[in-house]
């Protein structure tokens, strides 16, 4: 592939040498340059576009009512808006995009790989009240912002110079090293030495709006007014510009103008679109609304690096391919689809699907010729297929209706009405009095009688359509048919009869579906087809692959071949149009580069090309004709750039950009590992051709460049951490490559593969090693200690056994002593219980006696009895309340419940003796009935005493009295 590309570049270079041999011959363009239009729907902005400027990197910028537009060859975008007022001017200069609007001016600049940042230069009162900024001009080391109320000269690191206007300043220009300012009141002025000076004689332009000031020469300046005409200033006086253009432009109202190359001007007008002139004042081309422009009012102009003219319109933007070798006779001229052309006696005949037209060649060359210059020949309405000029200069027209003889702009049908369709005309060998015509259904014969062509007959024996015919060296006529194959037709000596027809199709090894056409190349009959170029060997009566095929190894086989008078071979393939230029040694050089604008416009199956001379060629195209001029090509293989227009993670919305060339190593975008999938968008600033292909290569990931593709984006998915460089290059339809553009980026590792993590892993490993060593030392020490401990344990066990034996004995003695104490306690508890029960029984007995005595007392009313009974009762009461019984009870209680009453009294000194008794009884868990007997009170009284006791003890209703007493 690289070897082939090397040869292609050599061929293209040779093409350049051949085609640029007479670059400045000054041959005018016939017709209208191709115009591409961008509507507001395309660029997504407002209608008016006031200024256009191209940056060194190829990107194009336009000052639109809505803001600054940027075009990368594929897409338009609106730069971040800085103000909501109308933007009037833009200048792309030294990696910055300067803009001017109402009371606002500044510049955009790329921030590393990210989008453009804006810096305002009008951020003080003096600079923010100048009105609309109409022009931005580089002048010496300064950037000049020209506004309604004055000029601002700005330079990085210097204080701005403000030059106030005496009146309103609508325009300013730099030309021949001068800064020219137009003041509405004072006319033309010059800025120098920090102020404005009136130009002598310049006051005559006061009140006359000036649209353009351009260099006519090193000592002369052209001044184009909007309504007052065009003038030349020789630095002393002003005079009107002579020439065709001056009068025309005066009425066209020049609003803008730029220099085109060294010899031409481009004027943008209000009434007549774009007008191109030479410096002698001759109009070279005009493109207006009728001729392909969408709007006649041109507000701004720019010439791009490829020589295209960009026009900012009152409604939209247009690109005019003025630097192309191709121009078109279509659209405005409205003559129909082009099928054939013939030139004779200073007249150009053009056959279309509508009729036969003619135009004087001088009128045809006129760049502003009127459509009425193309005259329709009466009687030829309908499809015209071919034109033929005989040896004596008579023109014949092959028409759908038959054959017409053309004379002085008039047509005469010379074939009968039953003869339809005349494809092609061919003289028989060495006969100029006869002409064979290929028709829809065979071959007809014309004879010249008394200087006029007349119909003779249609020959029998061949009834197929004969669109392509050529004589071979043996005197046979070859006829090819797109679907039936090739026919070799033999005639009698007088061409009155067909004596034999040889058919070559499937049966003869020739595919009949080859779309064959036949032509003569270097006195040899060759056949173009969809599968290559063939010749015929009469000795073997067979076809062979012709050596012309070496020129069609790439780009497709020729569907049509045509040899011109200079032995160049023109061809049409499925991929485009080209010519094999014959060299002095008999070989050819293949040229396709200039013909790209025709690709896709020719009429498939009815391709037509006519070389008028060495410098001018006409092609039939849809809706008219295309003109190719060798001499108008200024430069063929101009370099172009490719831009990275967006580089972002699929999980992120931040776009990164890259200008053409090597990657910026100072700005490397970084992404975390969880954002390691990317989408890249790219575009080439190659405005002349579409169908740009792109090839990419990721340094650090890919092994080879990708196959070229029309896709303008690529996804890079799930890549590992590391440093990468994304490269992209563009390849145009001519095989020309741009320089690669790169963007370096970094994918950070996941946290567990970071340097810190690796350091941590190393520290962990070192820690494990140190830990293992310490563990080993510890185990060895532990083993030694275990042995020591075992020895100690042995002695300890012996000692423990002795101690345990002593302890067992001691425990046994303690157990015996405890059992003895427990028995004594049980005995004492038993005595206490018996004593308590004795008291209970005694008191119960006495209570019964008391009750009986009370009954006796109630039965007898004797006073003596009452006294006696009372005495008994008193004694019994005394016995019941005998404190000696309580003391006995208290003694036994203290023995069982070690010092309970003392602790209770100490904690609650306010308790009465009866309350202490109640606490003792409750500690013994006696029921209220038994307590009432011991205390000689009722059960209810016991409950009341319990309640009072709770209050003294500070217990709430939820507290348990028994549990509290047991806790003391």
Secondary structure, 3 states (H helix, E strand, C coil): CHHHHHHHHHHHHHHHHHHCCCCCCCCCCCCEECEEEECHHHHCCCCCEEEEEECCCCCEEEEECCEEEEECCCCEEECCCCCCCCEEEEEEECCEEEEEEECEEEEEEECCCCCEEEEECCCCCCCCCCCEEEEEEEECCEEEEEECCEEEEECCCCCCEEEECCCCEEEEEEECCEEEEEECCCEEEEEECCEEEECCCHHHHCCCCEEEEEECCCCCEEEEECCCCEEEECCCCEEECCCHHHHHHHHHCEEEEEEECCCEEEEEECCCCEEEEECCCCEEEEECCCCCCCCCCEEEEEECCCCCEEEEECCEEEEECCCCCEEEEEHHHCCCCEEEEEEECCEEEEEECCCEEEEEHHHHHCCCCCHHHCEECCCCCCCEEEEEECCCCCEEEEECCEEEEEECCEEEECCCCCCCCEEEEECCCCCCCEEEEEECCEEEEEEEECCEEEEEEECCCCCCCCCEEEECCCCCEEEEECCCEEEEEEECCCCCCEEEEEEECHHHCCCCCCCCEEEEECCEEEEEECCEEEEEECCCCEEEECHHHHHHCCCCCEEEEEECCCCCEEEEECCEEEEEEECCCCCEEEECHHHHHHCCCECCCCCCEEECCCCEEEEEECCEEEEEEHHHCCCCCCCCCEEEEEEEECCCCCCEEECCCCCCCCCCEEECHHHCCEEEEEEECCCCCCCCEEEEEEECCCCCCCCCECCCEEEECCCCCEEEEEEEEEECCCCCECCCEEEEEEECCCHHHCHHHHHHHHHHHHHHHHHHHHHHHHHHHHHHHHHHHHHHHHHHHHHHHHHHHHHHHHHHHHHHHHHHHHHHHHHHHHHHHHHHHHHHHHHHHHHHHHHHHHHHHHHCCCHHHHHHHHHHHHHHHHHHCCHHHHHHHHHHHHHHCCCHHHHHHHHCCCCCHHHHHHHHHHHCCCCHHHHHHHHCCCHHHHHHHHHHHHHHCCCCCCCCHHHHHHCC
